[in-house]
Amino acid sequence: MAGPATVYSAEELGMLGDYFETRGAEAVLAWALERFHPRFALSSSFGAEDVAVIDMLWRLEPKARVVTLDTLRLPKATYEVIERVQDKYGIQVEVFRPEPGAVAEMVSQRGLNLMYESIENRKLCCHIRKVEPLERALLGLDAWGTGLRRDQATTRTEVKKIEPDAARPAKIKVNPIADWTSGQVWDYIRKNQVPYNALHDKGYPSIGCDPCTRAIKLGEDPRAGRWWWELDPTQKECGLHVAEPAPSLAP
C-alpha cells in the first residue's frame, strides 16, 4: 500500500514519461500501483481498450480500483459488459452518476436531446453527465489511469504513458497502452479471453452514450461514429481529457 502522497514536479513527470515510453503496459501499471494504490484507479468506459487494461490491472493487483461514469444514457450492451467484467474478475466497479438536479435543469431548459443542436449543447451535456461525475470519482486519488491510445484520434497523438493531468494539475494521469494499436488491443483481448462490449462486433469501434454513438462504415475513421453529426474532428472530445472552461446552463 502506498505511503503519503508523492508530489512530482513537471520535470520529474516528463522524465518518467520518457523512461516508461520504452516499457510495456504492465510495467507502467505496476509503477502506478506501487506508488499510489489504493489512491489510484482506472477510469473505464468499458470499451475494448479499457477492458484490456482492467485485465492487466487485475493480474497485478486483484484489489485495484476501477471507476466508471454511468451517464444514464449508455447502451444496454455497456451495462451488460460491466456485469460480465465484475463477475469474471470478482471486482466491484465504483459507479458515478450525474447529479439528478443538474440533469433535470438541463433537460428542462434545452431538451433531452440537446446535443444535436450545437457543439456548445453537446459539451454541456457531456460536462453534466461525464465531467462532473469524474471530478467526484477522482476525489481522494493521486493518480488515475485510462485506456487512451495515440492513434485513436487527432486530439490524442501526444498522449504519454505517464503525464500530468492537464485538466487537474494536482493529479497524475497514467495511459499504459498509449503506444498500442487497435490490433494489439484485440490480440490481448482474444489471448486472455477478456469480456468485451458486444457492440464492437456490430461495427462500433468507439462506444459512448447511446444517442451519441453509431456504427461506422467501411473505411471510415474509427471515431467517425462518435458525435457523427459534428464535422470538426478536433472537437470530438467530451471534456474528460482536455483542459477547457466548464460550460454553463445560463442563457
C-alpha positions, 0 to 999 in steps of 0.5 A, a space after each residue: 500500500 502506498 505511503 503519503 502522497 508523492 508530489 512530482 514536479 513537471 520535470 520529474 513527470 516528463 522524465 518518467 514519461 520518457 523512461 516508461 515510453 520504452 516499457 510495456 503496459 504492465 510495467 507502467 501499471 505496476 509503477 502506478 500501483 506501487 506508488 499510489 494504490 489504493 489512491 489510484 484507479 482506472 477510469 473505464 468506459 468499458 470499451 475494448 481498450 479499457 477492458 484490456 487494461 482492467 485485465 492487466 490491472 487485475 493480474 497485478 493487483 486483484 484489489 485495484 480500483 476501477 471507476 466508471 461514469 454511468 451517464 444514464 444514457 449508455 447502451 444496454 450492451 455497456 451495462 451488460 459488459 460491466 456485469 460480465 467484467 465484475 463477475 469474471 474478475 470478482 471486482 466491484 466497479 465504483 459507479 458515478 452518476 450525474 447529479 439528478 438536479 443538474 440533469 433535470 435543469 438541463 433537460 428542462 431548459 434545452 431538451 433531452 436531446 440537446 446535443 444535436 443542436 450545437 457543439 456548445 449543447 453537446 459539451 454541456 451535456 457531456 460536462 453534466 453527465 461525464 465531467 462532473 461525475 469524474 471530478 467526484 470519482 477522482 476525489 481522494 486519488 493521486 493518480 488515475 489511469 485510462 485506456 487512451 491510445 495515440 492513434 485513436 484520434 487527432 486530439 490524442 497523438 501526444 498522449 504519454 504513458 505517464 503525464 500530468 493531468 492537464 485538466 487537474 494539475 494536482 493529479 497524475 494521469 497514467 495511459 499504459 497502452 498509449 503506444 498500442 494499436 487497435 490490433 494489439 488491443 484485440 490480440 490481448 483481448 482474444 489471448 486472455 479471453 477478456 469480456 468485451 462490449 458486444 457492440 464492437 462486433 456490430 461495427 462500433 469501434 468507439 462506444 459512448 452514450 447511446 444517442 451519441 454513438 453509431 456504427 461506422 462504415 467501411 473505411 471510415 475513421 474509427 471515431 467517425 461514429 462518435 458525435 457523427 453529426 459534428 464535422 470538426 474532428 478536433 472537437 470530438 472530445 467530451 471534456 474528460 481529457 482536455 483542459 477547457 472552461 466548464 460550460 454553463 446552463 445560463 442563457 
